Amino acid sequence: MGRQVRRFSPHQNAKVFAVLMTIGSMVFLVPFMLFTFAMAPGHQGMPWFMLVAMPLMYLVFGYVSVGVGCWLYNTLYPYIGGVEVEWSDDA
């Protein structure tokens, strides 16, 4: 049986997505920073503040983009319908 998602909570979804984006960026950013500093002569690699700035940028832009996306979905839902999902209670 198909059901439609009527509304996405912009704040909750944006908050979760922003935190996941920040953690996900750290998975790639930390090894990249270590590699850059190891290979750059005289520490000419990426500045250390980027280790903080980049995840914060992911946090902010992830939050804003998902918040806007949820708002847009909620606004357009009455006109175009929602995302359909199939639900099963079988374990």
Jmol script that loads the backbone (N, CA, C; Angstrom):
load data "model"
ATOM      1  N   MET A   1       0.838  -1.182   0.000  1.00  0.00           N
ATOM      2  CA  MET A   1       0.000   0.000   0.000  1.00  0.00           C
ATOM      3  C   MET A   1       0.880   1.242   0.000  1.00  0.00           C
ATOM      4  N   GLY A   2       0.688   2.113  -0.969  1.00  0.00           N
ATOM      5  CA  GLY A   2       1.495   3.317  -1.064  1.00  0.00           C
ATOM      6  C   GLY A   2       0.940   4.443  -0.219  1.00  0.00           C
ATOM      7  N   ARG A   3       1.814   5.189   0.389  1.00  0.00           N
ATOM      8  CA  ARG A   3       1.442   6.361   1.175  1.00  0.00           C
ATOM      9  C   ARG A   3       2.282   7.536   0.715  1.00  0.00           C
ATOM     10  N   GLN A   4       1.746   8.721   0.920  1.00  0.00           N
ATOM     11  CA  GLN A   4       2.467   9.922   0.526  1.00  0.00           C
ATOM     12  C   GLN A   4       2.943  10.680   1.755  1.00  0.00           C
ATOM     13  N   VAL A   5       4.127  11.216   1.642  1.00  0.00           N
ATOM     14  CA  VAL A   5       4.673  12.072   2.691  1.00  0.00           C
ATOM     15  C   VAL A   5       4.063  13.452   2.485  1.00  0.00           C
ATOM     16  N   ARG A   6       3.330  13.925   3.480  1.00  0.00           N
ATOM     17  CA  ARG A   6       2.645  15.213   3.368  1.00  0.00           C
ATOM     18  C   ARG A   6       3.567  16.383   3.685  1.00  0.00           C
ATOM     19  N   ARG A   7       4.417  16.198   4.664  1.00  0.00           N
ATOM     20  CA  ARG A   7       5.222  17.322   5.135  1.00  0.00           C
ATOM     21  C   ARG A   7       6.551  16.833   5.687  1.00  0.00           C
ATOM     22  N   PHE A   8       7.596  17.572   5.372  1.00  0.00           N
ATOM     23  CA  PHE A   8       8.902  17.358   5.976  1.00  0.00           C
ATOM     24  C   PHE A   8       9.156  18.513   6.941  1.00  0.00           C
ATOM     25  N   SER A   9       9.626  18.212   8.131  1.00  0.00           N
ATOM     26  CA  SER A   9       9.961  19.254   9.094  1.00  0.00           C
ATOM     27  C   SER A   9      11.265  19.923   8.651  1.00  0.00           C
ATOM     28  N   PRO A  10      11.217  21.187   8.233  1.00  0.00           N
ATOM     29  CA  PRO A  10      12.439  21.830   7.742  1.00  0.00           C
ATOM     30  C   PRO A  10      13.558  21.886   8.776  1.00  0.00           C
ATOM     31  N   HIS A  11      13.249  22.276  10.003  1.00  0.00           N
ATOM     32  CA  HIS A  11      14.304  22.419  11.003  1.00  0.00           C
ATOM     33  C   HIS A  11      14.916  21.070  11.372  1.00  0.00           C
ATOM     34  N   GLN A  12      14.092  20.082  11.661  1.00  0.00           N
ATOM     35  CA  GLN A  12      14.610  18.784  12.089  1.00  0.00           C
ATOM     36  C   GLN A  12      15.423  18.111  10.984  1.00  0.00           C
ATOM     37  N   ASN A  13      14.895  18.093   9.768  1.00  0.00           N
ATOM     38  CA  ASN A  13      15.616  17.468   8.662  1.00  0.00           C
ATOM     39  C   ASN A  13      16.895  18.221   8.335  1.00  0.00           C
ATOM     40  N   ALA A  14      16.833  19.546   8.365  1.00  0.00           N
ATOM     41  CA  ALA A  14      18.029  20.347   8.077  1.00  0.00           C
ATOM     42  C   ALA A  14      19.092  20.129   9.140  1.00  0.00           C
ATOM     43  N   LYS A  15      18.670  20.046  10.396  1.00  0.00           N
ATOM     44  CA  LYS A  15      19.618  19.838  11.500  1.00  0.00           C
ATOM     45  C   LYS A  15      20.321  18.491  11.357  1.00  0.00           C
ATOM     46  N   VAL A  16      19.558  17.436  11.106  1.00  0.00           N
ATOM     47  CA  VAL A  16      20.147  16.099  10.966  1.00  0.00           C
ATOM     48  C   VAL A  16      21.080  16.050   9.764  1.00  0.00           C
ATOM     49  N   PHE A  17      20.636  16.575   8.637  1.00  0.00           N
ATOM     50  CA  PHE A  17      21.452  16.545   7.432  1.00  0.00           C
ATOM     51  C   PHE A  17      22.734  17.354   7.600  1.00  0.00           C
ATOM     52  N   ALA A  18      22.640  18.521   8.254  1.00  0.00           N
ATOM     53  CA  ALA A  18      23.821  19.362   8.451  1.00  0.00           C
ATOM     54  C   ALA A  18      24.858  18.655   9.312  1.00  0.00           C
ATOM     55  N   VAL A  19      24.418  17.992  10.372  1.00  0.00           N
ATOM     56  CA  VAL A  19      25.362  17.261  11.230  1.00  0.00           C
ATOM     57  C   VAL A  19      25.987  16.106  10.457  1.00  0.00           C
ATOM     58  N   LEU A  20      25.183  15.376   9.677  1.00  0.00           N
ATOM     59  CA  LEU A  20      25.732  14.277   8.875  1.00  0.00           C
ATOM     60  C   LEU A  20      26.720  14.782   7.837  1.00  0.00           C
ATOM     61  N   MET A  21      26.427  15.931   7.216  1.00  0.00           N
ATOM     62  CA  MET A  21      27.360  16.509   6.239  1.00  0.00           C
ATOM     63  C   MET A  21      28.667  16.909   6.906  1.00  0.00           C
ATOM     64  N   THR A  22      28.580  17.465   8.100  1.00  0.00           N
ATOM     65  CA  THR A  22      29.783  17.884   8.819  1.00  0.00           C
ATOM     66  C   THR A  22      30.650  16.688   9.173  1.00  0.00           C
ATOM     67  N   ILE A  23      30.038  15.653   9.707  1.00  0.00           N
ATOM     68  CA  ILE A  23      30.793  14.441  10.053  1.00  0.00           C
ATOM     69  C   ILE A  23      31.349  13.785   8.800  1.00  0.00           C
ATOM     70  N   GLY A  24      30.540  13.737   7.757  1.00  0.00           N
ATOM     71  CA  GLY A  24      31.003  13.160   6.490  1.00  0.00           C
ATOM     72  C   GLY A  24      32.165  13.927   5.892  1.00  0.00           C
ATOM     73  N   SER A  25      32.149  15.247   6.014  1.00  0.00           N
ATOM     74  CA  SER A  25      33.252  16.030   5.468  1.00  0.00           C
ATOM     75  C   SER A  25      34.538  15.783   6.250  1.00  0.00           C
ATOM     76  N   MET A  26      34.410  15.547   7.553  1.00  0.00           N
ATOM     77  CA  MET A  26      35.596  15.286   8.375  1.00  0.00           C
ATOM     78  C   MET A  26      36.270  13.973   7.982  1.00  0.00           C
ATOM     79  N   VAL A  27      35.482  13.002   7.533  1.00  0.00           N
ATOM     80  CA  VAL A  27      36.047  11.715   7.108  1.00  0.00           C
ATOM     81  C   VAL A  27      37.042  11.919   5.972  1.00  0.00           C
ATOM     82  N   PHE A  28      36.754  12.861   5.089  1.00  0.00           N
ATOM     83  CA  PHE A  28      37.649  13.114   3.962  1.00  0.00           C
ATOM     84  C   PHE A  28      38.633  14.241   4.251  1.00  0.00           C
ATOM     85  N   LEU A  29      38.204  15.230   5.006  1.00  0.00           N
ATOM     86  CA  LEU A  29      39.032  16.406   5.218  1.00  0.00           C
ATOM     87  C   LEU A  29      40.243  16.131   6.100  1.00  0.00           C
ATOM     88  N   VAL A  30      40.083  15.402   7.171  1.00  0.00           N
ATOM     89  CA  VAL A  30      41.205  15.153   8.093  1.00  0.00           C
ATOM     90  C   VAL A  30      42.335  14.385   7.397  1.00  0.00           C
ATOM     91  N   PRO A  31      42.063  13.257   6.713  1.00  0.00           N
ATOM     92  CA  PRO A  31      43.165  12.584   6.007  1.00  0.00           C
ATOM     93  C   PRO A  31      43.782  13.460   4.916  1.00  0.00           C
ATOM     94  N   PHE A  32      42.954  14.235   4.204  1.00  0.00           N
ATOM     95  CA  PHE A  32      43.485  15.115   3.171  1.00  0.00           C
ATOM     96  C   PHE A  32      44.405  16.169   3.770  1.00  0.00           C
ATOM     97  N   MET A  33      43.998  16.746   4.899  1.00  0.00           N
ATOM     98  CA  MET A  33      44.839  17.742   5.569  1.00  0.00           C
ATOM     99  C   MET A  33      46.153  17.123   6.029  1.00  0.00           C
ATOM    100  N   LEU A  34      46.090  15.944   6.627  1.00  0.00           N
ATOM    101  CA  LEU A  34      47.319  15.285   7.071  1.00  0.00           C
ATOM    102  C   LEU A  34      48.241  14.984   5.898  1.00  0.00           C
ATOM    103  N   PHE A  35      47.678  14.528   4.798  1.00  0.00           N
ATOM    104  CA  PHE A  35      48.468  14.246   3.599  1.00  0.00           C
ATOM    105  C   PHE A  35      49.088  15.527   3.049  1.00  0.00           C
ATOM    106  N   THR A  36      48.309  16.595   3.017  1.00  0.00           N
ATOM    107  CA  THR A  36      48.806  17.869   2.493  1.00  0.00           C
ATOM    108  C   THR A  36      49.959  18.397   3.332  1.00  0.00           C
ATOM    109  N   PHE A  37      49.816  18.344   4.646  1.00  0.00           N
ATOM    110  CA  PHE A  37      50.886  18.827   5.517  1.00  0.00           C
ATOM    111  C   PHE A  37      52.120  17.944   5.439  1.00  0.00           C
ATOM    112  N   ALA A  38      51.925  16.653   5.248  1.00  0.00           N
ATOM    113  CA  ALA A  38      53.065  15.743   5.159  1.00  0.00           C
ATOM    114  C   ALA A  38      53.844  15.951   3.862  1.00  0.00           C
ATOM    115  N   MET A  39      53.150  16.259   2.783  1.00  0.00           N
ATOM    116  CA  MET A  39      53.793  16.384   1.478  1.00  0.00           C
ATOM    117  C   MET A  39      54.271  17.799   1.159  1.00  0.00           C
ATOM    118  N   ALA A  40      53.774  18.796   1.851  1.00  0.00           N
ATOM    119  CA  ALA A  40      54.125  20.176   1.534  1.00  0.00           C
ATOM    120  C   ALA A  40      55.420  20.555   2.253  1.00  0.00           C
ATOM    121  N   PRO A  41      56.423  20.985   1.503  1.00  0.00           N
ATOM    122  CA  PRO A  41      57.667  21.421   2.146  1.00  0.00           C
ATOM    123  C   PRO A  41      57.459  22.753   2.863  1.00  0.00           C
ATOM    124  N   GLY A  42      57.941  22.857   4.079  1.00  0.00           N
ATOM    125  CA  GLY A  42      57.848  24.099   4.836  1.00  0.00           C
ATOM    126  C   GLY A  42      56.425  24.453   5.237  1.00  0.00           C
ATOM    127  N   HIS A  43      55.576  23.466   5.343  1.00  0.00           N
ATOM    128  CA  HIS A  43      54.180  23.671   5.756  1.00  0.00           C
ATOM    129  C   HIS A  43      53.459  24.669   4.859  1.00  0.00           C
ATOM    130  N   GLN A  44      53.610  24.494   3.566  1.00  0.00           N
ATOM    131  CA  GLN A  44      52.921  25.350   2.603  1.00  0.00           C
ATOM    132  C   GLN A  44      51.557  24.774   2.233  1.00  0.00           C
ATOM    133  N   GLY A  45      51.098  23.813   2.959  1.00  0.00           N
ATOM    134  CA  GLY A  45      49.818  23.174   2.660  1.00  0.00           C
ATOM    135  C   GLY A  45      48.633  24.036   3.041  1.00  0.00           C
ATOM    136  N   MET A  46      47.487  23.415   3.098  1.00  0.00           N
ATOM    137  CA  MET A  46      46.254  24.095   3.460  1.00  0.00           C
ATOM    138  C   MET A  46      46.359  24.615   4.898  1.00  0.00           C
ATOM    139  N   PRO A  47      45.913  25.832   5.154  1.00  0.00           N
ATOM    140  CA  PRO A  47      45.990  26.381   6.515  1.00  0.00           C
ATOM    141  C   PRO A  47      45.148  25.563   7.503  1.00  0.00           C
ATOM    142  N   TRP A  48      45.589  25.549   8.746  1.00  0.00           N
ATOM    143  CA  TRP A  48      44.897  24.773   9.781  1.00  0.00           C
ATOM    144  C   TRP A  48      43.474  25.262  10.033  1.00  0.00           C
ATOM    145  N   PHE A  49      43.241  26.562   9.863  1.00  0.00           N
ATOM    146  CA  PHE A  49      41.896  27.067  10.126  1.00  0.00           C
ATOM    147  C   PHE A  49      40.873  26.449   9.174  1.00  0.00           C
ATOM    148  N   MET A  50      41.351  25.946   8.035  1.00  0.00           N
ATOM    149  CA  MET A  50      40.435  25.295   7.087  1.00  0.00           C
ATOM    150  C   MET A  50      39.874  24.000   7.658  1.00  0.00           C
ATOM    151  N   LEU A  51      40.600  23.392   8.586  1.00  0.00           N
ATOM    152  CA  LEU A  51      40.112  22.172   9.227  1.00  0.00           C
ATOM    153  C   LEU A  51      38.838  22.468  10.022  1.00  0.00           C
ATOM    154  N   VAL A  52      38.693  23.688  10.484  1.00  0.00           N
ATOM    155  CA  VAL A  52      37.483  24.104  11.199  1.00  0.00           C
ATOM    156  C   VAL A  52      36.499  24.777  10.249  1.00  0.00           C
ATOM    157  N   ALA A  53      37.005  25.598   9.339  1.00  0.00           N
ATOM    158  CA  ALA A  53      36.138  26.382   8.463  1.00  0.00           C
ATOM    159  C   ALA A  53      35.347  25.516   7.490  1.00  0.00           C
ATOM    160  N   MET A  54      35.980  24.519   6.910  1.00  0.00           N
ATOM    161  CA  MET A  54      35.284  23.700   5.915  1.00  0.00           C
ATOM    162  C   MET A  54      34.110  22.924   6.514  1.00  0.00           C
ATOM    163  N   PRO A  55      34.277  22.223   7.629  1.00  0.00           N
ATOM    164  CA  PRO A  55      33.108  21.550   8.211  1.00  0.00           C
ATOM    165  C   PRO A  55      32.011  22.527   8.641  1.00  0.00           C
ATOM    166  N   LEU A  56      32.389  23.714   9.110  1.00  0.00           N
ATOM    167  CA  LEU A  56      31.374  24.708   9.461  1.00  0.00           C
ATOM    168  C   LEU A  56      30.616  25.191   8.232  1.00  0.00           C
ATOM    169  N   MET A  57      31.321  25.322   7.120  1.00  0.00           N
ATOM    170  CA  MET A  57      30.646  25.700   5.878  1.00  0.00           C
ATOM    171  C   MET A  57      29.689  24.599   5.433  1.00  0.00           C
ATOM    172  N   TYR A  58      30.110  23.346   5.545  1.00  0.00           N
ATOM    173  CA  TYR A  58      29.216  22.231   5.238  1.00  0.00           C
ATOM    174  C   TYR A  58      27.996  22.269   6.147  1.00  0.00           C
ATOM    175  N   LEU A  59      28.202  22.557   7.424  1.00  0.00           N
ATOM    176  CA  LEU A  59      27.108  22.620   8.384  1.00  0.00           C
ATOM    177  C   LEU A  59      26.104  23.701   7.984  1.00  0.00           C
ATOM    178  N   VAL A  60      26.588  24.895   7.706  1.00  0.00           N
ATOM    179  CA  VAL A  60      25.702  26.009   7.376  1.00  0.00           C
ATOM    180  C   VAL A  60      24.998  25.792   6.044  1.00  0.00           C
ATOM    181  N   PHE A  61      25.768  25.470   5.004  1.00  0.00           N
ATOM    182  CA  PHE A  61      25.156  25.302   3.687  1.00  0.00           C
ATOM    183  C   PHE A  61      24.256  24.076   3.625  1.00  0.00           C
ATOM    184  N   GLY A  62      24.618  23.003   4.342  1.00  0.00           N
ATOM    185  CA  GLY A  62      23.756  21.827   4.406  1.00  0.00           C
ATOM    186  C   GLY A  62      22.444  22.148   5.087  1.00  0.00           C
ATOM    187  N   TYR A  63      22.514  22.887   6.193  1.00  0.00           N
ATOM    188  CA  TYR A  63      21.301  23.263   6.921  1.00  0.00           C
ATOM    189  C   TYR A  63      20.395  24.136   6.053  1.00  0.00           C
ATOM    190  N   VAL A  64      20.972  25.157   5.452  1.00  0.00           N
ATOM    191  CA  VAL A  64      20.179  26.094   4.652  1.00  0.00           C
ATOM    192  C   VAL A  64      19.562  25.393   3.441  1.00  0.00           C
ATOM    193  N   SER A  65      20.352  24.596   2.728  1.00  0.00           N
ATOM    194  CA  SER A  65      19.837  23.970   1.514  1.00  0.00           C
ATOM    195  C   SER A  65      18.731  22.963   1.821  1.00  0.00           C
ATOM    196  N   VAL A  66      18.861  22.175   2.876  1.00  0.00           N
ATOM    197  CA  VAL A  66      17.813  21.216   3.227  1.00  0.00           C
ATOM    198  C   VAL A  66      16.593  21.945   3.775  1.00  0.00           C
ATOM    199  N   GLY A  67      16.801  22.988   4.549  1.00  0.00           N
ATOM    200  CA  GLY A  67      15.674  23.775   5.044  1.00  0.00           C
ATOM    201  C   GLY A  67      14.865  24.379   3.905  1.00  0.00           C
ATOM    202  N   VAL A  68      15.543  24.936   2.920  1.00  0.00           N
ATOM    203  CA  VAL A  68      14.866  25.505   1.753  1.00  0.00           C
ATOM    204  C   VAL A  68      14.186  24.396   0.952  1.00  0.00           C
ATOM    205  N   GLY A  69      14.857  23.260   0.801  1.00  0.00           N
ATOM    206  CA  GLY A  69      14.263  22.142   0.073  1.00  0.00           C
ATOM    207  C   GLY A  69      12.998  21.621   0.736  1.00  0.00           C
ATOM    208  N   CYS A  70      13.009  21.504   2.057  1.00  0.00           N
ATOM    209  CA  CYS A  70      11.813  21.054   2.792  1.00  0.00           C
ATOM    210  C   CYS A  70      10.696  22.078   2.683  1.00  0.00           C
ATOM    211  N   TRP A  71      11.043  23.355   2.793  1.00  0.00           N
ATOM    212  CA  TRP A  71      10.036  24.402   2.649  1.00  0.00           C
ATOM    213  C   TRP A  71       9.407  24.354   1.256  1.00  0.00           C
ATOM    214  N   LEU A  72      10.238  24.180   0.235  1.00  0.00           N
ATOM    215  CA  LEU A  72       9.746  24.105  -1.135  1.00  0.00           C
ATOM    216  C   LEU A  72       8.847  22.887  -1.325  1.00  0.00           C
ATOM    217  N   TYR A  73       9.248  21.749  -0.781  1.00  0.00           N
ATOM    218  CA  TYR A  73       8.418  20.536  -0.855  1.00  0.00           C
ATOM    219  C   TYR A  73       7.068  20.779  -0.190  1.00  0.00           C
ATOM    220  N   ASN A  74       7.093  21.335   1.024  1.00  0.00           N
ATOM    221  CA  ASN A  74       5.855  21.587   1.758  1.00  0.00           C
ATOM    222  C   ASN A  74       4.953  22.574   1.017  1.00  0.00           C
ATOM    223  N   THR A  75       5.545  23.534   0.333  1.00  0.00           N
ATOM    224  CA  THR A  75       4.779  24.519  -0.424  1.00  0.00           C
ATOM    225  C   THR A  75       4.149  23.903  -1.670  1.00  0.00           C
ATOM    226  N   LEU A  76       4.893  23.029  -2.342  1.00  0.00           N
ATOM    227  CA  LEU A  76       4.405  22.453  -3.599  1.00  0.00           C
ATOM    228  C   LEU A  76       3.554  21.202  -3.414  1.00  0.00           C
ATOM    229  N   TYR A  77       3.570  20.612  -2.227  1.00  0.00           N
ATOM    230  CA  TYR A  77       2.829  19.374  -1.996  1.00  0.00           C
ATOM    231  C   TYR A  77       1.355  19.453  -2.397  1.00  0.00           C
ATOM    232  N   PRO A  78       0.645  20.504  -2.045  1.00  0.00           N
ATOM    233  CA  PRO A  78      -0.773  20.537  -2.425  1.00  0.00           C
ATOM    234  C   PRO A  78      -1.008  20.538  -3.937  1.00  0.00           C
ATOM    235  N   TYR A  79      -0.030  20.969  -4.703  1.00  0.00           N
ATOM    236  CA  TYR A  79      -0.197  21.084  -6.151  1.00  0.00           C
ATOM    237  C   TYR A  79       0.296  19.870  -6.919  1.00  0.00           C
ATOM    238  N   ILE A  80       1.364  19.247  -6.443  1.00  0.00           N
ATOM    239  CA  ILE A  80       1.967  18.151  -7.219  1.00  0.00           C
ATOM    240  C   ILE A  80       1.928  16.811  -6.508  1.00  0.00           C
ATOM    241  N   GLY A  81       1.471  16.778  -5.268  1.00  0.00           N
ATOM    242  CA  GLY A  81       1.460  15.520  -4.519  1.00  0.00           C
ATOM    243  C   GLY A  81       2.787  15.316  -3.823  1.00  0.00           C
ATOM    244  N   GLY A  82       2.868  14.239  -3.084  1.00  0.00           N
ATOM    245  CA  GLY A  82       4.057  13.993  -2.287  1.00  0.00           C
ATOM    246  C   GLY A  82       4.858  12.808  -2.767  1.00  0.00           C
ATOM    247  N   VAL A  83       5.947  12.549  -2.078  1.00  0.00           N
ATOM    248  CA  VAL A  83       6.788  11.394  -2.340  1.00  0.00           C
ATOM    249  C   VAL A  83       6.029  10.166  -1.861  1.00  0.00           C
ATOM    250  N   GLU A  84       5.982   9.142  -2.692  1.00  0.00           N
ATOM    251  CA  GLU A  84       5.265   7.934  -2.306  1.00  0.00           C
ATOM    252  C   GLU A  84       6.227   6.907  -1.733  1.00  0.00           C
ATOM    253  N   VAL A  85       5.786   6.281  -0.644  1.00  0.00           N
ATOM    254  CA  VAL A  85       6.553   5.209  -0.019  1.00  0.00           C
ATOM    255  C   VAL A  85       5.638   4.023   0.208  1.00  0.00           C
ATOM    256  N   GLU A  86       6.211   2.850   0.212  1.00  0.00           N
ATOM    257  CA  GLU A  86       5.471   1.640   0.564  1.00  0.00           C
ATOM    258  C   GLU A  86       5.867   1.255   1.960  1.00  0.00           C
ATOM    259  N   TRP A  87       4.876   0.967   2.766  1.00  0.00           N
ATOM    260  CA  TRP A  87       5.093   0.671   4.173  1.00  0.00           C
ATOM    261  C   TRP A  87       4.763  -0.786   4.440  1.00  0.00           C
ATOM    262  N   SER A  88       5.597  -1.433   5.235  1.00  0.00           N
ATOM    263  CA  SER A  88       5.330  -2.817   5.608  1.00  0.00           C
ATOM    264  C   SER A  88       5.599  -2.965   7.111  1.00  0.00           C
ATOM    265  N   ASP A  89       4.659  -3.548   7.802  1.00  0.00           N
ATOM    266  CA  ASP A  89       4.824  -3.778   9.236  1.00  0.00           C
ATOM    267  C   ASP A  89       5.420  -5.145   9.533  1.00  0.00           C
ATOM    268  N   ASP A  90       5.757  -5.889   8.490  1.00  0.00           N
ATOM    269  CA  ASP A  90       6.358  -7.218   8.682  1.00  0.00           C
ATOM    270  C   ASP A  90       7.772  -7.055   9.213  1.00  0.00           C
ATOM    271  N   ALA A  91       8.121  -7.878  10.177  1.00  0.00           N
ATOM    272  CA  ALA A  91       9.449  -7.775  10.770  1.00  0.00           C
ATOM    273  C   ALA A  91      10.389  -8.799  10.226  1.00  0.00           C
TER     274      ALA A  91
END
end "model"
wireframe off; spacefill off
backbone 0.3
color backbone group
